Amino acid sequence: MAFDPPLGSTSPAVLLDNATRLDNLLNSLALVFPDRAGELLYTWRGIHQNLIPLSKQYMTLAAAQADIVNIPEGSTTYYRSPDDSALAVEVINNGGTLEETGRKMPSGAGVDAKVSAL
């Protein structure tokens, strides 16, 4: 969708509209807010919400599941592997339940064991 008026407009109405949108992008409780063209932009809260899983480390699947409200739907996170085959196990938030994706971060011991088996 095109901007109306186009980008670069010096209209006072556009300046006021941009100030209002900026206020919403910074202070809204919503996770996204539309720009003048109707495209959804992440708000500050939305950016923060999407970064939370990247900074958290979970010791167990149960600990990650207990923090499910901070893991956005469709996002992945990791928990520490209970055995030496991997460092961490990737899980995805599928409707409020964490499910394994099948991907793991291999541990040195796990890699060494596979190399030795060759």
Summary of the structure (lengths in Angstrom):
residues: 118
radius of gyration: 21.4
end to end distance: 55.7
largest distance: 70.8
contacts: 282
relative contact order: 0.10
helix: 40%
strand: 26%
